[in-house]
Amino acid sequence: MSDSLNNPSKRKPAQTVFVLALIGVPALLLWMYFAPRKQGEPSFEKLQSQTMTEKKTPLEQMEDMWKHHPDHGPIALELANLYLEDGQYGKAIEFYNIFLRDDTSATGWVVRLDMSRAYSAMMMKDSAIAQLDMMLERDPSHPGALYNLGAIEANSGNLTAARKHWEQLIAKNPQDTLAQFARAALPRLTKLSEHP
């Protein structure tokens, strides 16, 4: 047998560590759960009770979250998306702007595509195009911006501008799915321009 098993004085440090761990770990976990929170910071239970209810739609749940956490970027973005899906385009634009005001992510600016969709749905062509132009200032070859610019121009009868944007898309992003759509749409533009 090993010397440490026969010698009680050598077993004592290991037993002490075991007893401390047995008491200390649960105590630490309890302290973390019940520890005082920063003032104004809601508990998980409170957030859950505010948002999880069977009687509310996802949009209503997000609106409740916004009431409790105004100016919270991810909530603003989710609200904007839900308003867009719900056809509340003015509200969607409002919340996309709130999101963009404080966004520091590398890809947040892409929500301008959705803002452009909302403006288009409200028949505000110039504002829709302005959002896409802002995207192209940042990324002159952005496939979504080029495709949507072409679509807006085609829908408003400006076939020359539509062709220009779609040809740019095809040249700059030949493998992109939107370039495939643009390629398929170009012959229709030709037919439309031949038959006024």
C-alpha positions in Angstrom: 0.0 0.0 0.0 1.1 3.5 -0.6 2.6 5.6 2.1 -0.1 8.3 1.8 -2.9 5.8 2.6 -1.1 4.5 5.7 -0.1 8.0 6.9 -3.2 10.1 8.0 -1.2 13.3 8.0 -0.6 13.0 4.3 -4.3 12.4 3.6 -5.4 15.5 5.4 -4.6 18.1 2.7 -6.5 16.1 0.0 -9.5 15.8 2.3 -9.4 19.5 3.2 -9.4 20.4 -0.5 -12.3 18.0 -1.2 -14.4 19.4 1.7 -13.7 23.0 0.6 -14.7 22.3 -2.9 -17.8 20.5 -1.7 -18.9 23.6 0.2 -17.3 26.3 -1.9 -18.6 25.4 -5.4 -22.3 25.4 -4.4 -21.8 28.5 -2.3 -20.3 30.3 -5.3 -23.1 29.2 -7.6 -25.7 30.4 -5.1 -23.9 33.7 -4.7 -23.8 34.2 -8.5 -27.5 33.5 -8.7 -28.6 35.7 -5.8 -25.9 38.3 -6.0 -27.1 41.9 -6.2 -27.6 43.2 -9.8 -26.6 46.5 -11.1 -29.3 49.0 -10.5 -31.8 49.0 -13.4 -30.5 45.6 -14.8 -33.5 43.3 -15.0 -33.2 39.6 -13.9 -33.7 36.9 -16.4 -37.0 36.0 -14.9 -38.3 39.5 -15.3 -37.2 39.6 -19.0 -38.8 36.2 -19.5 -42.1 37.2 -18.0 -42.1 40.4 -20.0 -41.7 38.7 -23.3 -43.0 35.1 -23.0 -46.7 35.1 -23.1 -49.0 33.0 -25.2 -51.5 35.9 -25.9 -49.0 38.1 -27.6 -47.6 38.1 -31.1 -43.9 38.2 -31.7 -44.3 41.9 -32.7 -46.2 42.6 -29.4 -43.5 40.8 -27.4 -40.7 42.8 -29.1 -42.7 46.1 -28.5 -42.8 45.1 -24.8 -39.1 44.4 -24.8 -38.5 47.9 -26.4 -40.6 49.5 -23.6 -38.3 48.0 -21.0 -35.0 48.4 -23.0 -35.3 51.5 -25.2 -32.4 52.3 -27.5 -31.2 48.6 -27.4 -29.9 48.1 -31.0 -30.7 44.4 -31.5 -34.3 44.9 -30.2 -34.7 47.9 -32.6 -33.4 45.8 -35.5 -35.8 42.9 -34.7 -38.7 45.4 -34.3 -37.9 47.0 -37.7 -37.9 43.5 -39.4 -41.2 42.6 -37.8 -42.7 45.9 -38.8 -41.5 45.4 -42.3 -43.1 41.9 -42.4 -46.3 43.4 -41.0 -46.5 46.1 -43.7 -45.9 48.9 -41.2 -43.2 50.5 -43.4 -43.0 53.8 -41.7 -42.4 52.1 -38.3 -39.9 49.8 -39.9 -37.9 52.8 -41.3 -38.0 54.5 -37.9 -36.5 51.5 -36.1 -33.9 50.8 -38.8 -32.7 54.4 -38.3 -32.6 53.8 -34.5 -30.5 50.7 -35.1 -28.2 52.4 -37.6 -27.7 55.4 -35.2 -25.7 53.4 -32.7 -24.6 50.3 -34.8 -20.9 49.6 -34.7 -21.0 46.2 -36.4 -19.2 45.5 -39.6 -22.4 44.5 -41.5 -25.1 46.5 -39.9 -25.3 49.0 -42.8 -26.8 46.2 -45.0 -30.2 46.9 -43.3 -30.4 49.7 -45.9 -31.6 47.1 -48.3 -34.6 46.5 -46.1 -35.1 50.3 -45.7 -35.1 50.6 -49.4 -37.8 47.9 -49.6 -39.9 49.8 -47.1 -39.5 53.1 -49.0 -40.4 51.3 -52.3 -43.5 49.9 -50.7 -44.5 53.4 -49.6 -43.9 54.6 -53.3 -41.0 56.8 -52.2 -38.7 56.0 -55.1 -36.1 58.7 -54.4 -35.7 57.6 -50.7 -35.4 54.0 -51.7 -32.7 54.8 -54.3 -30.9 57.0 -51.7 -30.6 54.0 -49.3 -29.1 51.9 -52.1 -26.7 54.7 -53.2 -25.4 54.9 -49.6 -24.7 51.2 -49.8 -22.9 51.6 -53.1 -20.7 54.4 -51.6 -19.5 51.8 -49.1 -19.3 48.9 -51.5 -19.6 49.8 -55.2 -20.2 46.2 -56.2 -22.8 45.2 -53.6 -25.0 42.7 -55.5 -28.2 43.4 -53.5 -27.9 47.2 -54.0 -27.2 46.9 -57.7 -30.0 44.4 -58.3 -32.6 46.4 -56.4 -31.6 49.6 -58.1 -32.2 47.9 -61.4 -35.5 46.6 -60.2 -36.7 50.0 -59.0 -35.7 51.6 -62.3 -37.4 48.9 -64.3 -40.6 49.2 -62.3 -40.7 52.9 -62.9 -40.1 52.5 -66.7 -36.5 53.8 -66.7 -35.2 50.8 -68.7 -31.8 52.3 -69.6 -30.9 52.9 -65.9 -32.2 49.4 -65.0 -30.0 47.8 -67.8 -27.0 49.8 -66.5 -27.3 48.6 -62.9 -27.9 45.0 -63.9 -25.0 44.9 -66.3 -22.8 46.3 -63.5 -24.1 43.6 -61.3 -23.3 40.9 -63.8 -19.8 42.3 -64.5 -18.8 42.7 -60.9 -20.5 39.6 -59.4 -20.9 37.1 -62.3 -21.4 34.1 -60.0 -23.9 35.7 -57.6 -27.5 34.4 -57.7 -28.7 38.0 -58.2 -26.5 38.2 -61.3 -28.3 35.2 -62.7 -31.7 36.9 -62.1 -30.4 40.1 -63.7 -29.1 38.0 -66.7 -32.6 36.5 -67.1 -34.3 39.9 -66.8 -32.2 41.7 -69.4 -34.0 40.2 -72.5 -37.3 41.3 -71.1 -36.0 44.8 -70.8 -35.0 44.7 -74.5 -38.5 43.5 -75.4 -40.1 46.3 -73.3 -37.9 48.9 -74.9 -38.8 47.7 -78.4 -42.5 47.7 -77.7 -43.5 50.9 -75.9 
